[in-house]
Amino acid sequence: MKRNIAVILAGGVGSRLGMSTPKQFFKVAGKMVVEHTIDVFERNQRIDEIAIVSNPMLISDFENIVLRNKWHKVKKILKGGKERYDSSLSAIRAYGKENVNLIFHDAVRPLVSQRIVNDVIDALDKYNAVDVAIPSADTIIEVDNNDFISHIPDRSRLRRGQTPQAFDRAVIEEAYDKALKDPDFKTTDDCGVVTTYLPNEPVYVVRGEESNMKLTYREDTYMLDKLFQLKNTEPENITHVNDVFRDKVAVVFGGSYGIGKNVVDMLQENGAKVFSFSRSENHVNVGRRDDVARALTEVHEQAGHIDYVVCTAGVLNKEPLTAMDYQTIQTAVQTNYMGTVNVALEAYPYLKQTEGKIVFFTSSSYTRGRAFYSIYSSTKAAIVNFVQAVAQEWDGDGIKINCINPERTKTPMRQQNFGIEPDDTLLMPERVAEATLQTLASDCTGQVIDVRKAKA
């Protein structure tokens, strides 16, 4: 079976972005753009190796980035050239005559999904050349030298190209060998080289996504920042989680019922030593920092270390703002938001010792405020921003921090606000607990982990 090599094309300097820093080093959601991009391929179980093609002046910068992120799949940092195709050629030649697939991806497309990567790899089983593209939402016009319309192509057949672009190494090498003998050769696209110089080689097109945007202009930085804020990541499918959690120490706030209770049970089943705290269980209120500090101190004194902290504690009051008494508002803010801050602050010194992990919970209502949810949805939005910011601050300490974004889930808190609902319309808390353990077992940080009902 061929090995799949992800080639991250990071040779640009970002002149069109209008910044002194190369665009791949622009920071968003806690990390450089290129770090987010490489993380996607590092996490994909079907990618065997990663090669970074860099501007020669930035090689040492990438070496430091690789070491800091502790990426295991990055095996080569190659020098690019003046033209875009020089970077592709650098990777093609670095892998000599190896029987591999080369999956080229722009370093400045950090929101490429695992679905796209997997679809590309699947297509390589049947085709030697694969592109990624999306339908054109706009009418495309062709103009003459005087800026008059000369042709309007049929929009239904037009696509906007993205990356990855993937090839059997021998095929893309053959295409470039022929292209370089052409004195009029010009290209900015590897698939274009194949279609021009190997016209009998079919290039299959995988469906892309609008969010798989490329950072090119300054205006793109604002769009990218917002997309990252709203980005949802599917929980990683990690097997043998019992091996991960055996003999680890976990603290769960809000562990007496609902999702928290399921997290406690599942961690225990997988070999962890779990300490559960809640208002009803042992009078620990996350809205009071002293309570949180006391709970974590007790755990550390008994267990000697803390590896994981999970905070599911939260309150929902579904009613108009003007109908809520002020004490109810204060309690909601204190529990939902300040509880998150308190747990993070008090857990920090313990998790720094173990390079541990912490998980908080948001809600699908965080993306847009809705009537009757003004306090709840705004505090859940604050949790997302908090997690993304703190992930950046704590990255150097080795602490991973994420938040779970479950669909409507069957919990006592939901029943108190909505009454009885059909089970087939709700996510079961066991599924959310499972996603929480998968997140704790992963190496992601600063992510919103989207948990949805399986499609029938």
NORVENSUL-V247378 format. One record per backbone hydrogen bond with DSSP energy under -1.0 kcal/mol. CO is the residue of the C=O (numbers start at 1). NH is the residue of the N-H. E is the energy in kcal/mol with one decimal. If there is no record, write none. Layout:
co-><CO,CO>
nh-><NH,NH>
e-><E,E>
This chain:
co-><3,4,4,5,6,7,8,8,9,22,23,24,26,28,31,32,33,34,35,36,37,38,39,44,49,50,50,51,52,53,54,55,58,59,60,61,62,63,64,65,66,73,76,78,84,85,86,87,88,89,90,91,93,95,98,100,101,102,103,104,105,106,108,113,114,115,116,117,118,119,120,122,123,123,128,129,130,131,132,133,134,142,142,144,148,151,154,155,158,160,165,166,167,168,169,170,171,172,173,174,175,176,179,182,189,190,191,192,193,194,198,204,206,209,211,217,218,219,220,221,222,223,224,225,226,233,236,240,241,242,245,248,249,249,250,251,252,253,258,259,260,261,262,263,264,265,266,267,268,271,273,275,277,277,278,278,279,285,288,289,290,291,292,293,294,295,296,297,298,299,300,307,308,309,310,317,321,325,326,327,328,329,330,331,332,333,333,337,338,339,340,341,342,343,344,347,348,349,350,351,351,356,357,358,359,360,363,370,372,373,374,375,376,377,378,379,380,381,382,383,384,385,386,387,389,390,394,394,395,400,401,402,403,404,405,408,409,411,412,414,415,422,423,427,428,428,429,430,431,432,433,434,435,436,437,447,448,449,451>
nh-><101,48,49,103,51,105,10,53,107,25,26,34,33,31,28,36,37,38,39,40,41,42,43,47,6,75,76,8,78,10,80,58,62,63,64,65,66,67,68,69,71,50,52,54,88,89,90,91,92,93,94,95,96,98,100,169,5,167,7,165,9,109,215,117,118,119,120,121,122,123,124,125,126,127,168,204,166,206,162,208,160,150,151,147,144,142,157,158,136,134,104,130,102,172,173,174,175,176,177,178,179,180,182,185,193,194,195,196,197,198,201,131,133,212,213,220,221,223,224,225,226,227,228,229,230,450,238,243,245,246,248,273,307,308,275,310,277,312,262,263,264,265,266,267,268,269,270,272,271,247,250,252,254,255,282,284,283,288,292,293,294,295,296,297,298,299,300,301,302,303,304,357,251,359,253,319,324,329,330,331,332,333,334,335,336,337,338,341,342,343,344,345,346,347,348,351,352,353,354,355,356,400,309,402,311,404,366,373,319,377,378,379,380,381,382,383,384,385,386,387,388,389,390,391,393,394,397,399,398,358,446,360,449,362,451,427,411,415,416,418,419,425,426,410,431,432,433,434,435,436,437,438,439,440,441,403,233,405,407>
e-><-2.7,-1.9,-1.5,-3.3,-2.9,-2.7,-1.1,-2.8,-2.2,-2.2,-1.5,-2.5,-2.2,-1.8,-3.0,-1.9,-2.1,-2.6,-2.3,-1.4,-1.1,-2.7,-2.1,-1.5,-2.7,-2.3,-1.2,-2.9,-3.3,-2.5,-3.2,-2.8,-2.1,-2.1,-2.0,-2.0,-2.6,-2.0,-2.4,-2.1,-1.3,-2.8,-2.6,-3.3,-1.0,-2.6,-1.9,-1.5,-2.5,-2.6,-1.5,-1.4,-1.4,-2.9,-1.6,-2.6,-2.9,-2.2,-2.7,-2.1,-2.8,-1.5,-2.4,-1.9,-2.7,-2.4,-2.4,-2.2,-2.5,-2.2,-1.5,-1.4,-1.6,-2.8,-2.2,-2.2,-2.5,-3.1,-3.2,-2.7,-3.7,-3.6,-1.7,-1.8,-2.5,-3.2,-1.6,-1.5,-1.2,-1.9,-2.7,-2.8,-2.8,-2.0,-2.0,-2.2,-2.2,-2.0,-2.4,-1.8,-2.2,-2.7,-1.8,-1.9,-1.1,-1.6,-2.6,-1.7,-2.5,-2.6,-2.4,-3.3,-2.2,-1.4,-2.3,-1.2,-1.3,-1.3,-2.9,-2.0,-1.9,-2.5,-2.3,-1.7,-1.7,-2.1,-1.5,-1.3,-2.0,-1.4,-2.3,-3.2,-2.3,-2.0,-2.4,-3.0,-2.6,-2.8,-1.7,-2.2,-2.3,-2.5,-2.3,-2.5,-2.2,-2.3,-1.2,-2.4,-1.8,-2.3,-2.6,-2.7,-3.5,-1.2,-2.0,-2.1,-1.0,-2.3,-1.6,-2.7,-2.4,-2.2,-2.4,-2.1,-2.2,-2.0,-2.4,-2.4,-1.9,-3.3,-2.1,-2.2,-2.3,-2.3,-3.2,-1.3,-1.3,-1.7,-2.6,-2.5,-2.1,-2.5,-2.8,-2.5,-2.8,-1.6,-2.1,-2.1,-3.1,-2.4,-2.2,-2.7,-2.4,-2.1,-1.6,-2.5,-2.4,-1.1,-1.1,-1.2,-2.3,-1.9,-2.1,-1.9,-2.6,-2.7,-2.3,-2.1,-1.1,-3.1,-1.2,-2.1,-2.1,-1.9,-1.8,-1.7,-1.5,-2.0,-2.5,-2.7,-2.4,-2.1,-2.9,-2.2,-1.8,-2.7,-1.4,-1.3,-1.4,-2.5,-3.6,-2.2,-3.0,-2.8,-2.1,-3.2,-1.2,-2.2,-2.0,-2.5,-2.2,-1.9,-1.7,-2.7,-1.1,-1.1,-2.4,-2.2,-1.9,-2.0,-2.2,-2.1,-2.0,-2.4,-1.9,-2.4,-3.4,-3.4,-1.8>
